[in-house]
Amino acid sequence: MTNASPLTIRLNPADNVAVARVDLLPDTRISGERVAARDNIPAGHKVATAAIPAGEPVRKFNQIIGFAKQAIQPGEHVHVHNVAFGDFARDYAAGSDARPTQYFTGDARATFDGYVRANGRVGTRNYIGVLTSVNCSATVARYIADQFNRGDTLKDFPNVDGVAAFVHSTGCGMAGAGEGYMNLQRTLWGYASHPNFAAVVMVGLGCEVAQLSYLLDMYGIKPGPHFQVMTIQDSGGTRKSVERGVARIKEMLPDANRTGRQTVSAEHITLALQCGGSDGYSGITANPALGAASDLLVRHGGTAILSETPEIYGAEHLLTRRAVRPEVADKLIERIKWWEEYCRKNDGEMNNNPSPGNKAGGLTTILEKSLGAAAKGGTTNLTAVYKYAEPVKEKGFVFMDTPGYDPCSATGQVAGGGNIICFTTGRGSVFGCKPAPSIKLATNTPMFKRMEEDMDINCGDIVDSGVTIQDKGEEIFKLILDVASGRKSKSEELGFGDNEFVPWQIGATM
């Protein structure tokens, strides 16, 4: 990134727009660009630095972000009123930019203090979870968890982070096979086996489509001291089910509390990268800084999961070029085509994003948003592509197919094994995601100051003070290690994370 002037940011010499660093008034001279603003241009929005004929591409990051609806003059505000989404051919060039990763080894590899489970997986938190197979068991699950979250019930168990209920709105009135059903099953098992849980109680109603017995059979699960299942119908109704669930968790607590943190390699961190982009600064500050942190994590042997397929739409060719094998690139392209067909079937469009808030922050098309979103994935090779909530087994930088809706996307990432989350935001977010701690990165300083109680790191100083992307990435990486070791994120201090379990629903509600 190079600054063309104190007032604007030019991201590439080939661009025909620059980003306003501050609110620009009409007739404001933009030194370095040899143009003057013709309109009121809010901070984070784009100003034309050259004439753009009607129908010609608008370029930012030296990538096409849209096409001029009409002739755009130098100095004009470039946004939704004069820029349209449009499709164009992309060169996927599978693997053309793949390069050997320079790994840290031995004593140079970073460490953190985590919970080592019997199967060798490592958690960053130590929760007991109450999972539900169906919405019908949601209230019972919440009642069970509430018994342990009132007063000082857990005071004798300082190593237990809490008892949390994970409820959702599906599990019945759905097909008992197919993509939607498998999404739910993978999500439930991904959470049930997650290393951030010391133990799990799973609660069903009994007659639902998403039968617990099916889940147990599919994954070869045997109930034991750390995993118990129960149904409300077999338990004798609400009160008896709550009593039974509470009793089982009381039996689990002493063992969960005996589990302590151990120093382990950073290779055991699986980082979920969240939020496509909120404003015009997202692709300039927080997202590339998180990308630098992702690169560091990968070089230390860990895993970073990029997701939100609709929000990398238009930038997928930048990811396929980093694929380690052609079949990895092919799988990503297949998911892009699936989404195009999915939108057609449901009378939607891939340019559904940016949202109204994103547009207010300066993002014009999904093509622009996607370039910033993809920056979270850094520069290392793309090693694997997964469907929603599939177990992430490959190390390094991977992609998981999820919707752009943050709670739904994060649920899939956590189900896949994500044990910590970094969430970038330019408009402001209050996101939390039990059992995985969520770190929030502000793209701009004004929002960080307004919402400092919710924000963990300010990335706005990249623009305000000249902090480098690499330095900010190292700051983020250090915080990832600290939070993975037990330091509470801002969302954890505020108690967020009980309402963000949102499995992806596909298919008809029957």
C-alpha positions as CSV (number, residue, x, y, z in Angstrom):
1,M,0.0,0.0,0.0
2,T,1.3,3.5,-0.8
3,N,-0.2,6.8,0.3
4,A,-0.8,9.1,-2.7
5,S,-1.6,12.0,-0.3
6,P,-2.6,12.7,3.2
7,L,-6.2,12.7,2.0
8,T,-6.4,9.5,0.0
9,I,-5.0,6.1,-0.2
10,R,-4.0,4.6,-3.6
11,L,-3.8,0.8,-3.4
12,N,-2.2,0.1,-6.8
13,P,-0.7,2.3,-9.5
14,A,-3.1,0.8,-12.1
15,D,-6.2,1.7,-10.1
16,N,-8.6,4.4,-11.4
17,V,-10.0,5.1,-7.9
18,A,-8.4,6.1,-4.5
19,V,-9.9,5.7,-1.0
20,A,-10.7,8.8,1.0
21,R,-8.9,8.8,4.4
22,V,-11.1,11.7,5.6
23,D,-14.4,13.3,4.6
24,L,-13.7,15.2,1.3
25,L,-15.6,18.4,0.5
26,P,-16.2,19.6,-3.1
27,D,-13.3,21.4,-4.6
28,T,-10.8,19.8,-2.2
29,R,-7.5,19.4,-4.1
30,I,-6.1,15.9,-3.8
31,S,-2.4,16.3,-4.2
32,G,-0.6,13.5,-5.9
33,E,-3.7,12.6,-7.9
34,R,-3.9,16.0,-9.7
35,V,-7.7,16.0,-9.2
36,A,-10.1,17.9,-7.0
37,A,-13.1,16.3,-5.4
38,R,-16.3,17.1,-7.3
39,D,-18.7,15.8,-4.6
40,N,-18.9,15.2,-0.8
41,I,-17.0,12.0,-0.4
42,P,-17.2,10.3,3.0
43,A,-14.1,8.7,4.6
44,G,-13.6,5.1,3.3
45,H,-15.4,5.8,0.1
46,K,-13.8,6.0,-3.4
47,V,-12.9,9.0,-5.5
48,A,-12.2,8.7,-9.3
49,T,-8.6,9.5,-10.1
50,A,-9.1,9.3,-13.8
51,A,-12.0,9.4,-16.3
52,I,-13.9,6.1,-16.5
53,P,-16.0,5.8,-19.7
54,A,-19.5,4.2,-19.4
55,G,-19.2,0.4,-19.3
56,E,-15.5,0.4,-18.5
57,P,-14.1,-1.4,-15.5
58,V,-13.6,0.3,-12.1
59,R,-10.3,-0.9,-10.7
60,K,-9.2,-1.1,-7.0
61,F,-6.3,-3.4,-5.8
62,N,-5.7,-3.6,-9.6
63,Q,-8.8,-5.8,-9.7
64,I,-12.2,-5.2,-11.3
65,I,-14.7,-4.2,-8.7
66,G,-17.5,-3.2,-11.1
67,F,-18.3,-1.3,-14.2
68,A,-19.2,2.4,-14.8
69,K,-23.0,2.8,-15.3
70,Q,-22.2,6.2,-16.9
71,A,-19.2,8.2,-17.7
72,I,-17.4,9.1,-14.4
73,Q,-15.2,12.2,-14.3
74,P,-12.0,12.6,-12.3
75,G,-12.8,13.7,-8.7
76,E,-16.3,12.2,-8.7
77,H,-17.6,10.0,-5.9
78,V,-17.6,6.4,-7.1
79,H,-20.3,4.3,-5.5
80,V,-23.6,2.5,-6.1
81,H,-25.1,5.5,-8.0
82,N,-22.6,5.1,-10.8
83,V,-21.1,1.6,-10.5
84,A,-22.8,-1.6,-11.4
85,F,-21.9,-5.3,-10.7
86,G,-21.0,-7.3,-13.8
87,D,-19.6,-10.7,-14.5
88,F,-16.4,-11.2,-16.4
89,A,-14.0,-14.0,-17.3
90,R,-11.4,-15.0,-14.6
91,D,-8.2,-16.9,-15.1
92,Y,-8.2,-19.5,-12.3
93,A,-4.6,-20.5,-13.1
94,A,-4.6,-23.3,-10.5
95,G,-1.4,-23.4,-8.5
96,S,0.4,-20.7,-10.4
97,D,1.2,-18.7,-7.3
98,A,1.8,-21.6,-5.0
99,R,5.2,-21.4,-3.2
100,P,7.0,-23.4,-0.6
101,T,6.0,-22.3,2.9
102,Q,8.9,-21.2,5.2
103,Y,8.0,-23.0,8.4
104,F,9.3,-22.3,11.8
105,T,10.7,-25.4,13.4
106,G,12.0,-26.6,16.8
107,D,12.4,-24.0,19.5
108,A,11.5,-21.2,17.0
109,R,7.9,-22.5,16.9
110,A,5.5,-20.5,19.0
111,T,3.6,-22.1,21.9
112,F,0.5,-21.5,24.0
113,D,-1.1,-23.1,27.1
114,G,-4.0,-25.3,26.1
115,Y,-6.1,-28.2,27.3
116,V,-4.7,-31.5,25.9
117,R,-7.5,-34.0,25.3
118,A,-7.2,-37.8,25.4
119,N,-7.3,-38.0,21.6
120,G,-4.4,-35.5,21.3
121,R,-6.5,-32.6,20.2
122,V,-6.0,-29.3,22.1
123,G,-8.6,-26.9,23.3
124,T,-8.3,-23.2,24.1
125,R,-11.2,-23.3,26.5
126,N,-12.7,-25.9,28.9
127,Y,-16.5,-25.8,28.7
128,I,-19.2,-28.4,29.4
129,G,-21.7,-28.2,26.6
130,V,-25.4,-29.0,26.5
131,L,-26.2,-29.7,22.8
132,T,-29.6,-30.1,21.2
133,S,-30.7,-32.3,18.3
134,V,-33.8,-30.3,17.7
135,N,-35.5,-27.0,18.6
136,C,-38.0,-28.9,20.7
137,S,-35.3,-29.6,23.3
138,A,-33.9,-26.1,23.4
139,T,-35.7,-24.9,26.5
140,V,-34.7,-28.0,28.5
141,A,-31.1,-27.5,27.4
142,R,-31.2,-23.9,28.5
143,Y,-32.8,-24.8,31.9
144,I,-30.0,-27.3,32.5
145,A,-27.2,-24.8,31.7
146,D,-28.9,-22.1,33.8
147,Q,-28.7,-24.2,36.9
148,F,-24.9,-23.8,36.7
149,N,-24.7,-20.2,35.6
150,R,-26.5,-18.7,38.5
151,G,-24.6,-17.3,41.4
152,D,-21.5,-19.1,42.4
153,T,-22.5,-22.6,41.4
154,L,-19.2,-23.2,39.6
155,K,-16.9,-21.6,42.3
156,D,-15.5,-24.9,43.3
157,F,-14.5,-25.6,39.7
158,P,-12.2,-22.8,38.6
159,N,-10.8,-24.7,35.6
160,V,-14.2,-25.0,34.0
161,D,-15.1,-22.0,31.8
162,G,-18.8,-22.6,32.1
163,V,-21.7,-24.7,31.1
164,A,-23.2,-23.5,27.9
165,A,-26.4,-24.6,26.0
166,F,-26.3,-24.7,22.2
167,V,-29.8,-24.5,20.8
168,H,-31.0,-24.1,17.2
169,S,-34.2,-23.8,15.2
170,T,-34.2,-27.0,13.2
171,G,-33.8,-30.8,13.6
172,C,-37.3,-31.7,12.5
173,G,-39.7,-30.7,9.7
174,M,-36.8,-31.5,7.4
175,A,-35.7,-34.2,5.0
176,G,-34.0,-37.1,6.7
177,A,-31.3,-37.2,4.1
178,G,-29.5,-34.8,1.7
179,E,-27.3,-31.8,2.1
180,G,-29.3,-30.0,4.8
181,Y,-29.6,-33.0,7.0
182,M,-25.9,-33.8,6.6
183,N,-24.9,-30.2,7.4
184,L,-26.8,-30.5,10.7
185,Q,-25.3,-33.9,11.6
186,R,-21.8,-32.7,10.9
187,T,-22.4,-29.6,12.9
188,L,-23.7,-31.5,15.9
189,W,-20.9,-34.0,15.9
190,G,-18.3,-31.3,15.3
191,Y,-19.4,-29.6,18.4
192,A,-19.9,-32.8,20.4
193,S,-16.3,-33.8,19.7
194,H,-14.8,-30.3,19.9
195,P,-11.6,-30.0,22.0
196,N,-12.9,-26.8,23.8
197,F,-15.4,-29.1,25.6
198,A,-14.3,-31.2,28.5
199,A,-17.7,-33.0,28.4
200,V,-21.0,-32.9,26.6
201,V,-24.6,-33.8,27.3
202,M,-26.8,-34.0,24.2
203,V,-30.5,-33.6,24.6
204,G,-33.2,-34.6,22.1
205,L,-37.0,-34.7,22.3
206,G,-37.2,-38.3,21.0
207,C,-39.4,-38.3,17.9
208,E,-37.5,-35.7,15.7
209,V,-36.1,-36.3,12.3
210,A,-32.5,-35.7,13.6
211,Q,-32.4,-38.8,15.7
212,L,-29.6,-39.1,18.2
213,S,-29.3,-42.8,17.5
214,Y,-28.5,-41.9,13.9
215,L,-25.7,-39.5,15.0
216,L,-24.2,-42.1,17.3
217,D,-24.3,-44.8,14.6
218,M,-22.9,-42.6,11.9
219,Y,-19.9,-41.5,13.9
220,G,-19.4,-44.7,15.9
221,I,-20.0,-42.8,19.2
222,K,-20.2,-44.6,22.5
223,P,-21.6,-42.7,25.5
224,G,-19.2,-42.5,28.4
225,P,-18.1,-40.3,31.2
226,H,-17.4,-37.3,28.9
227,F,-20.4,-37.8,26.5
228,Q,-24.0,-38.5,27.5
229,V,-27.3,-38.5,25.6
230,M,-30.8,-38.3,26.7
231,T,-34.3,-37.6,25.3
232,I,-37.1,-35.7,27.0
233,Q,-39.8,-38.3,26.1
234,D,-37.8,-41.2,27.6
235,S,-36.8,-39.1,30.7
236,G,-40.4,-38.4,31.6
237,G,-40.8,-34.8,30.5
238,T,-39.3,-31.4,31.2
239,R,-38.7,-31.4,35.0
240,K,-37.3,-34.9,35.1
241,S,-35.1,-34.2,32.0
242,V,-33.7,-31.1,33.6
243,E,-33.0,-33.0,36.8
244,R,-31.3,-35.8,34.9
245,G,-29.2,-33.4,32.8
246,V,-28.1,-31.5,35.9
247,A,-27.2,-34.7,37.7
248,R,-25.0,-35.8,34.8
249,I,-23.2,-32.6,34.6
250,K,-22.5,-32.6,38.3
251,E,-20.8,-36.0,37.7
252,M,-18.7,-34.5,34.9
253,L,-17.6,-31.4,36.7
254,P,-14.8,-32.8,39.0
255,D,-13.0,-34.5,36.1
256,A,-13.4,-31.4,33.9
257,N,-11.9,-29.3,36.7
258,R,-8.9,-31.6,37.0
259,T,-7.9,-30.8,33.5
260,G,-5.3,-28.1,33.5
261,R,-3.5,-26.2,30.8
262,Q,-0.2,-27.4,29.3
263,T,2.3,-25.7,27.1
264,V,1.9,-26.9,23.5
265,S,3.0,-26.0,20.0
266,A,1.0,-23.3,18.1
267,E,0.4,-26.0,15.5
268,H,-2.6,-27.0,17.6
269,I,-4.4,-23.6,16.9
270,T,-7.1,-23.7,14.3
271,L,-8.1,-20.1,13.6
272,A,-11.5,-19.2,12.2
273,L,-11.3,-16.1,10.0
274,Q,-14.5,-14.2,10.2
275,C,-16.4,-11.3,8.5
276,G,-15.9,-10.5,4.8
277,G,-15.6,-6.8,5.2
278,S,-17.6,-4.0,6.7
279,D,-16.3,-0.8,5.1
280,G,-13.9,0.8,2.7
281,Y,-11.0,0.2,5.1
282,S,-11.5,-3.5,5.6
283,G,-9.3,-4.5,2.7
284,I,-6.7,-1.9,3.7
285,T,-6.2,-2.4,7.4
286,A,-7.8,-5.2,9.5
287,N,-8.2,-7.9,6.8
288,P,-4.6,-7.8,5.4
289,A,-3.3,-7.5,8.9
290,L,-5.2,-10.6,9.9
291,G,-3.8,-12.2,6.7
292,A,-0.3,-11.4,8.0
293,A,-1.2,-13.1,11.3
294,S,-2.7,-16.1,9.4
295,D,0.6,-16.4,7.5
296,L,2.5,-16.4,10.8
297,L,0.2,-19.1,12.3
298,V,0.6,-21.3,9.2
299,R,4.4,-20.8,9.4
300,H,4.2,-22.0,13.0
301,G,2.4,-25.2,11.9
302,G,-1.2,-24.1,12.7
303,T,-4.3,-23.8,10.6
304,A,-6.3,-20.8,9.3
305,I,-9.9,-21.3,8.0
306,L,-11.2,-18.8,5.5
307,S,-15.0,-19.1,4.8
308,E,-18.0,-17.1,3.6
309,T,-18.2,-18.3,0.0
310,P,-20.6,-15.5,-1.1
311,E,-18.2,-13.0,0.3
312,I,-15.1,-14.2,-1.6
313,Y,-17.1,-14.3,-4.9
314,G,-15.1,-12.4,-7.5
315,A,-11.8,-13.1,-5.7
316,E,-11.8,-16.9,-6.0
317,H,-9.2,-16.7,-8.8
318,L,-6.8,-15.3,-6.3
319,L,-7.3,-18.3,-4.1
320,T,-7.1,-21.0,-6.8
321,R,-3.8,-19.6,-7.9
322,R,-2.5,-20.6,-4.4
323,A,-3.9,-24.1,-4.5
324,V,-1.4,-26.9,-3.8
325,R,-3.1,-29.3,-6.2
326,P,-5.5,-28.8,-9.1
327,E,-8.2,-30.8,-7.4
328,V,-8.1,-28.2,-4.5
329,A,-8.8,-25.4,-6.9
330,D,-11.4,-27.5,-8.7
331,K,-13.3,-28.0,-5.4
332,L,-13.4,-24.3,-4.7
333,I,-14.7,-23.5,-8.2
334,E,-17.3,-26.2,-7.8
335,R,-18.5,-24.5,-4.6
336,I,-18.7,-21.2,-6.4
337,K,-20.8,-22.7,-9.1
338,W,-23.0,-24.4,-6.5
339,W,-23.7,-21.0,-5.0
340,E,-24.6,-19.5,-8.3
341,E,-27.1,-22.2,-8.9
342,Y,-28.4,-22.0,-5.3
343,C,-29.1,-18.3,-5.8
344,R,-30.9,-18.9,-9.1
345,K,-33.1,-21.5,-7.4
346,N,-34.0,-19.1,-4.6
347,D,-34.4,-15.9,-6.6
348,G,-31.3,-14.4,-5.1
349,E,-28.1,-13.0,-6.6
350,M,-24.5,-13.2,-5.7
351,N,-24.3,-9.4,-5.5
352,N,-26.7,-9.6,-2.5
353,N,-23.7,-8.2,-0.5
354,P,-22.6,-5.6,0.4
355,S,-25.3,-5.0,3.1
356,P,-26.7,-1.5,3.6
357,G,-24.2,-0.9,6.4
358,N,-21.3,-2.1,4.2
359,K,-22.5,0.4,1.5
360,A,-22.6,3.2,4.0
361,G,-19.0,2.3,4.9
362,G,-17.9,2.6,1.3
363,L,-18.2,-0.8,-0.2
364,T,-20.0,-0.8,-3.6
365,T,-20.2,-4.4,-5.0
366,I,-19.5,-7.9,-3.8
367,L,-16.5,-7.8,-6.2
368,E,-15.0,-5.1,-4.0
369,K,-16.0,-6.7,-0.7
370,S,-14.5,-10.0,-1.8
371,L,-11.1,-8.6,-2.4
372,G,-10.9,-7.4,1.2
373,A,-12.4,-10.6,2.5
374,A,-9.9,-12.8,0.7
375,A,-7.1,-10.7,2.2
376,K,-7.8,-12.4,5.6
377,G,-6.3,-15.6,4.1
378,G,-2.8,-14.1,3.8
379,T,-0.4,-15.4,1.2
380,T,0.4,-19.0,1.9
381,N,-0.8,-22.0,-0.2
382,L,-4.4,-23.2,-0.2
383,T,-4.1,-26.7,1.1
384,A,-7.7,-27.9,1.2
385,V,-11.3,-27.0,0.6
386,Y,-14.1,-28.3,2.9
387,K,-17.9,-28.4,2.8
388,Y,-19.8,-26.9,5.7
389,A,-18.8,-28.3,9.1
390,E,-16.5,-31.0,7.7
391,P,-13.6,-31.9,10.0
392,V,-10.6,-29.8,9.1
393,K,-7.7,-32.2,8.9
394,E,-5.2,-30.5,6.6
395,K,-2.8,-28.0,8.2
396,G,-2.1,-24.6,6.8
397,F,-4.4,-22.2,5.0
398,V,-7.8,-23.9,4.1
399,F,-11.2,-22.8,2.9
400,M,-14.6,-24.0,4.2
401,D,-17.8,-23.4,2.2
402,T,-20.2,-21.4,4.4
403,P,-22.8,-18.7,4.0
404,G,-21.7,-15.1,4.5
405,Y,-24.0,-14.7,7.6
406,D,-21.4,-14.5,10.4
407,P,-23.1,-16.7,13.1
408,C,-23.9,-19.4,10.6
409,S,-20.4,-19.3,9.1
410,A,-18.6,-19.3,12.4
411,T,-20.8,-22.3,13.6
412,G,-19.5,-24.3,10.6
413,Q,-15.9,-23.3,11.2
414,V,-16.1,-24.2,14.9
415,A,-17.7,-27.5,14.0
416,G,-14.8,-28.1,11.7
417,G,-12.4,-27.7,14.6
418,G,-11.8,-23.9,14.9
419,N,-10.7,-23.3,18.5
420,I,-10.3,-19.5,18.3
421,I,-11.9,-16.8,16.1
422,C,-10.6,-13.5,14.7
423,F,-13.5,-11.3,13.5
424,T,-12.8,-8.1,11.5
425,T,-15.3,-5.3,11.6
426,G,-15.6,-1.7,10.3
427,R,-19.1,-0.8,11.3
428,G,-18.9,-2.5,14.8
429,S,-19.7,-5.9,16.1
430,V,-20.7,-7.5,19.3
431,F,-20.0,-11.1,18.2
432,G,-19.1,-13.9,20.5
433,C,-19.0,-17.6,19.8
434,K,-18.8,-20.2,22.7
435,P,-17.0,-22.5,23.0
436,A,-14.4,-20.6,20.9
437,P,-13.1,-17.2,22.1
438,S,-13.7,-14.4,19.6
439,I,-11.2,-11.6,19.0
440,K,-12.5,-8.6,17.2
441,L,-10.4,-6.4,15.0
442,A,-11.5,-2.8,14.2
443,T,-10.7,-1.5,10.7
444,N,-10.8,2.2,11.6
445,T,-10.0,4.3,14.7
446,P,-13.2,6.3,15.1
447,M,-15.3,3.1,15.4
448,F,-12.7,1.5,17.7
449,K,-13.0,4.5,20.0
450,R,-16.8,4.4,20.0
451,M,-16.9,0.7,20.8
452,E,-13.7,0.1,22.6
453,E,-15.4,-2.1,25.2
454,D,-16.2,-4.5,22.3
455,M,-13.0,-4.2,20.2
456,D,-9.8,-6.1,21.0
457,I,-7.4,-4.5,18.5
458,N,-7.5,-1.2,16.5
459,C,-6.1,-1.7,13.0
460,G,-7.0,1.9,12.0
461,D,-3.5,3.0,13.0
462,I,-2.3,1.4,9.8
463,V,-3.9,4.4,8.0
464,D,-3.7,6.9,10.8
465,S,-0.1,6.4,12.0
466,G,1.7,4.4,9.4
467,V,1.8,1.1,11.3
468,T,2.8,-1.6,8.9
469,I,0.7,-4.5,7.9
470,Q,3.4,-6.9,9.2
471,D,3.7,-5.2,12.5
472,K,0.0,-5.3,13.1
473,G,-0.1,-8.9,12.0
474,E,2.5,-9.7,14.7
475,E,0.4,-7.9,17.3
476,I,-2.7,-9.9,16.3
477,F,-0.7,-13.2,16.3
478,K,0.6,-12.4,19.9
479,L,-3.0,-11.7,21.0
480,I,-4.2,-15.0,19.4
481,L,-1.6,-16.9,21.5
482,D,-2.5,-15.0,24.7
483,V,-6.3,-15.6,24.2
484,A,-5.7,-19.2,23.3
485,S,-3.8,-19.5,26.6
486,G,-6.7,-18.2,28.6
487,R,-6.8,-14.4,28.4
488,K,-10.4,-13.3,27.9
489,S,-11.4,-11.5,24.8
490,K,-13.6,-8.5,25.0
491,S,-16.7,-10.5,24.0
492,E,-15.9,-13.1,26.7
493,E,-15.6,-10.4,29.3
494,L,-19.1,-9.2,28.3
495,G,-20.5,-12.7,28.3
496,F,-21.3,-13.1,24.6
497,G,-21.5,-16.4,22.8
498,D,-24.7,-18.2,24.0
499,N,-26.8,-17.2,21.0
500,E,-24.5,-17.6,18.0
501,F,-24.9,-21.3,17.4
502,V,-26.6,-21.2,14.0
503,P,-26.3,-24.4,11.8
504,W,-26.8,-23.7,8.1
505,Q,-30.3,-24.8,7.0
506,I,-30.6,-25.9,3.4
507,G,-33.7,-27.3,1.8
508,A,-37.4,-27.2,2.4
509,T,-39.0,-26.9,5.8
510,M,-41.5,-29.7,5.6
